[in-house]
Amino acid sequence: MALGFAGFFGGFVALFLVAALGAAGWAIGQGLDGGGRVSDLREAYERGRR
């Protein structure tokens, strides 16, 4: 939803900025939480494609 609002009101640059900051926030949160690694995310994606 945030990406939609950013894209509509701010254009492509705002859309990209919100997506990049969201991904960075997710990665930092996962790291602080002791959660998964990037390889875990990739494996989950591969399982979903089957």
PyMOL commands that place a pseudoatom at each C-alpha (Angstrom):
pseudoatom trace, name=CA, resn=MET, resi=1, chain=A, elem=C, hetatm=0, pos=[0.000, 0.000, 0.000]
pseudoatom trace, name=CA, resn=ALA, resi=2, chain=A, elem=C, hetatm=0, pos=[2.832, 2.366, 0.859]
pseudoatom trace, name=CA, resn=LEU, resi=3, chain=A, elem=C, hetatm=0, pos=[4.461, 1.623, -2.486]
pseudoatom trace, name=CA, resn=GLY, resi=4, chain=A, elem=C, hetatm=0, pos=[1.221, 2.444, -4.270]
pseudoatom trace, name=CA, resn=PHE, resi=5, chain=A, elem=C, hetatm=0, pos=[0.885, 5.801, -2.541]
pseudoatom trace, name=CA, resn=ALA, resi=6, chain=A, elem=C, hetatm=0, pos=[4.563, 6.615, -3.114]
pseudoatom trace, name=CA, resn=GLY, resi=7, chain=A, elem=C, hetatm=0, pos=[4.298, 5.730, -6.797]
pseudoatom trace, name=CA, resn=PHE, resi=8, chain=A, elem=C, hetatm=0, pos=[1.095, 7.675, -7.328]
pseudoatom trace, name=CA, resn=PHE, resi=9, chain=A, elem=C, hetatm=0, pos=[2.016, 10.845, -5.471]
pseudoatom trace, name=CA, resn=GLY, resi=10, chain=A, elem=C, hetatm=0, pos=[5.804, 10.894, -5.758]
pseudoatom trace, name=CA, resn=GLY, resi=11, chain=A, elem=C, hetatm=0, pos=[6.631, 9.099, -8.979]
pseudoatom trace, name=CA, resn=PHE, resi=12, chain=A, elem=C, hetatm=0, pos=[9.219, 6.448, -9.718]
pseudoatom trace, name=CA, resn=VAL, resi=13, chain=A, elem=C, hetatm=0, pos=[11.975, 7.910, -7.526]
pseudoatom trace, name=CA, resn=ALA, resi=14, chain=A, elem=C, hetatm=0, pos=[9.730, 7.936, -4.462]
pseudoatom trace, name=CA, resn=LEU, resi=15, chain=A, elem=C, hetatm=0, pos=[8.532, 4.414, -5.253]
pseudoatom trace, name=CA, resn=PHE, resi=16, chain=A, elem=C, hetatm=0, pos=[12.132, 3.182, -5.492]
pseudoatom trace, name=CA, resn=LEU, resi=17, chain=A, elem=C, hetatm=0, pos=[13.130, 5.002, -2.290]
pseudoatom trace, name=CA, resn=VAL, resi=18, chain=A, elem=C, hetatm=0, pos=[10.248, 3.538, -0.286]
pseudoatom trace, name=CA, resn=ALA, resi=19, chain=A, elem=C, hetatm=0, pos=[10.983, 0.038, -1.616]
pseudoatom trace, name=CA, resn=ALA, resi=20, chain=A, elem=C, hetatm=0, pos=[14.707, 0.325, -0.834]
pseudoatom trace, name=CA, resn=LEU, resi=21, chain=A, elem=C, hetatm=0, pos=[14.124, 1.655, 2.667]
pseudoatom trace, name=CA, resn=GLY, resi=22, chain=A, elem=C, hetatm=0, pos=[11.519, -1.034, 3.310]
pseudoatom trace, name=CA, resn=ALA, resi=23, chain=A, elem=C, hetatm=0, pos=[13.934, -3.771, 2.214]
pseudoatom trace, name=CA, resn=ALA, resi=24, chain=A, elem=C, hetatm=0, pos=[16.707, -2.285, 4.353]
pseudoatom trace, name=CA, resn=GLY, resi=25, chain=A, elem=C, hetatm=0, pos=[14.380, -2.097, 7.349]
pseudoatom trace, name=CA, resn=TRP, resi=26, chain=A, elem=C, hetatm=0, pos=[13.323, -5.692, 6.854]
pseudoatom trace, name=CA, resn=ALA, resi=27, chain=A, elem=C, hetatm=0, pos=[16.951, -6.860, 6.620]
pseudoatom trace, name=CA, resn=ILE, resi=28, chain=A, elem=C, hetatm=0, pos=[17.987, -4.916, 9.723]
pseudoatom trace, name=CA, resn=GLY, resi=29, chain=A, elem=C, hetatm=0, pos=[14.976, -6.240, 11.623]
pseudoatom trace, name=CA, resn=GLN, resi=30, chain=A, elem=C, hetatm=0, pos=[15.785, -9.803, 10.648]
pseudoatom trace, name=CA, resn=GLY, resi=31, chain=A, elem=C, hetatm=0, pos=[19.384, -9.327, 11.733]
pseudoatom trace, name=CA, resn=LEU, resi=32, chain=A, elem=C, hetatm=0, pos=[18.460, -7.834, 15.093]
pseudoatom trace, name=CA, resn=ASP, resi=33, chain=A, elem=C, hetatm=0, pos=[15.850, -10.497, 15.687]
pseudoatom trace, name=CA, resn=GLY, resi=34, chain=A, elem=C, hetatm=0, pos=[18.379, -13.234, 15.022]
pseudoatom trace, name=CA, resn=GLY, resi=35, chain=A, elem=C, hetatm=0, pos=[16.152, -14.387, 12.209]
pseudoatom trace, name=CA, resn=GLY, resi=36, chain=A, elem=C, hetatm=0, pos=[16.811, -15.916, 8.874]
pseudoatom trace, name=CA, resn=ARG, resi=37, chain=A, elem=C, hetatm=0, pos=[19.553, -15.391, 6.388]
pseudoatom trace, name=CA, resn=VAL, resi=38, chain=A, elem=C, hetatm=0, pos=[19.172, -14.271, 2.792]
pseudoatom trace, name=CA, resn=SER, resi=39, chain=A, elem=C, hetatm=0, pos=[19.648, -17.886, 1.684]
pseudoatom trace, name=CA, resn=ASP, resi=40, chain=A, elem=C, hetatm=0, pos=[16.568, -18.838, 3.739]
pseudoatom trace, name=CA, resn=LEU, resi=41, chain=A, elem=C, hetatm=0, pos=[14.515, -16.306, 1.794]
pseudoatom trace, name=CA, resn=ARG, resi=42, chain=A, elem=C, hetatm=0, pos=[15.821, -17.669, -1.502]
pseudoatom trace, name=CA, resn=GLU, resi=43, chain=A, elem=C, hetatm=0, pos=[15.017, -21.263, -0.455]
pseudoatom trace, name=CA, resn=ALA, resi=44, chain=A, elem=C, hetatm=0, pos=[11.470, -20.271, 0.516]
pseudoatom trace, name=CA, resn=TYR, resi=45, chain=A, elem=C, hetatm=0, pos=[11.052, -18.630, -2.886]
pseudoatom trace, name=CA, resn=GLU, resi=46, chain=A, elem=C, hetatm=0, pos=[12.287, -21.764, -4.649]
pseudoatom trace, name=CA, resn=ARG, resi=47, chain=A, elem=C, hetatm=0, pos=[9.883, -23.962, -2.641]
pseudoatom trace, name=CA, resn=GLY, resi=48, chain=A, elem=C, hetatm=0, pos=[7.013, -21.668, -3.612]
pseudoatom trace, name=CA, resn=ARG, resi=49, chain=A, elem=C, hetatm=0, pos=[7.799, -22.015, -7.314]
pseudoatom trace, name=CA, resn=ARG, resi=50, chain=A, elem=C, hetatm=0, pos=[7.405, -25.793, -7.256]
for i in range(1, 50): cmd.bond("trace and resi %d" % i, "trace and resi %d" % (i + 1))
show_as sticks, trace
zoom trace
